[in-house]
Amino acid sequence: MRSLVGSTPSLFRQPFPAMRERFRGAIPDDLLYDTAHDMWVRRAGDEVVIGATSFGIHLAGEIIGFTAKPRGAVVERGRGLGTIECAKTVLALHAPVGFALTEGNEALEERPALLNRDPYAAWMARGRPLDWAGDQARLVDAAAYRAHVRRVEPQAEFT
């Protein structure tokens, strides 16, 4: 089973037009994306900055809580980097790359609604990559991520 932001089963990825609005959002060109977990990655010097995509947030619903792993945690690609809380569930966030956590976004933990407004400004974690060359090869660019979003939700609109 595929998962969206965290570990929600693919069953919840199916478009339900009567239940929710179609996706309308940004997919910035300057980031790399993990299609398996709808997370984004940006290289910043010798660190990586990680967050959830606007599409992942759209699928999860309104975010009301966020907790990052503690500073110093070593997170392997695909393993949990923290959790988000939505209306009726808590989802594990899966790391798009392996990294040693240098900083969790404490401001986001205090005000998780920032994720709902701008998930690309509201990064979740930053750290030193463990295997950037290997992990980077598994990520996709914005054009490929838009194609992924369209496969999941054909009526998606990009801003």
N, C-alpha and C positions, 0 to 999 in steps of 0.2 A: 504494500500500500504506500502511496505517496502521501506526503504531509505538507501542510502549508506552514504558516508561521508556527513553528513548534511541531507538535505531534498530532494534530487533528487528522483523522483518517480522510482518505480521498473521497469518501462518500459525501463529505461536506463541501467538496470543491465543485460539485455539479452546479451549474447555473439554475437558480430558482427565481425567475423573473418576477413572479407574484410575491415572493418573500423578501426580496431586497432589490435595491436599485442596481443597475449595471455599473461596472467600474468606469470611473472617470478620474484620471489622475496622471501624474508625471512619472516618467521613467528617464531620469537624467542620463545623458550620454557619457558623462565622465566617471561612471562607476562600473564595477563588475558585479555580476549577479549569480546567485545560486538558485536554479530553477526547482530543485528538490524541496527547498524550505522557504523560498521567497524572501531571501535575505540579500543585502547589498554589502559590498566591500570596497573600501577606498584605501589605496596605499598612501601613507603620509610619512615620508622619510623612511626610517627603519621600523615603523609600526604599521599596523593595519587598523582601520576604523570600521566598525561593523554595525549594521542596523537592519531593521525590517523594511521591506519595500511597501510602497503605498498599496500595491495590489494585495500583499499579504495582510496588511492591516484591514483592507476592505473585506477580505474573506473572513478574517477573525472576528470582525465587528469592533465596536467601540472598546478601546483599551482603558481600563480603570486602575491597573496596577502593573508595576514593573519591578523586578528584583534581579540584579546581576550577581554572578558568582563573586566571591571575595578576591580582592587584589592578590596577585601572586598565583592564582589558580592556573594550572596548565589544562587547556581545553583542546582535545583532539578534534579534528574535522568530523562533523556529524554528531558530536556529543553536545550536551547541554551547556550553554553559556549563561543561562538565566531563565527566568520565567516571566510571562505576561499574564495578567488576569483580564478576562473579558466578562461580559454580563453574567454568565453562569458556569464558567469554566476557567481553569488555570492551564496554560499551555507551556510546554518546555520549548525554549528557543534553541535550535540546533545551529552550531557553528558552521559557517560556510568554509572556513579555513581553520587549521590548527594554530593555536597561539598561546602565549603566556600572558595572562591578563595583567595589564599595568594600571588600568583604570576602568571602572564601571561608571556610567553616567549618573552620579548622585542626584543631580538636578531633575533628571527624568524619574528617578525613584520617588522624589517628592512631588513631582507634577507630571504623572504619566499621560495626562491629556495632551501634552506636547506631541506625542506620537500620532495622535489623531489629526492634528493640524498640519504637521510637516515632518513625516518620518525620515526625510533625508537630512534635516537639520538636527533631528533628535536621535543622534547616534546612541548605541547601547553599550558598546564596549570598545576599548582600544588595547592593543597589546603587540608584543613582538611575535612575528610569524615563526612557526616551527619549521615549515617546509613550503615557503612561498612559491618556488618554481613548480613543485608538484601540485599544490592546491590551486594555483592560478590557472593551470591548464584545465581544471575542472569547472571553472567559472565561465560565464558567457558575457558578451558585451550587451549594450542596451538594445540593439536591433534584434538580437537573438532572444533577449528576454521579452521584448514586445511580441515577438512571434509566439513565444510560450504562453503569454497572457491571452493572446487571441485564440490559441488552441483551447484553452480552458474556458474563456468567455468571449465568444466571437463578436459580441456587440460592444466590446470594450472601446472606450474613447481615451486617447492620449492628449494631455494638455501640454 
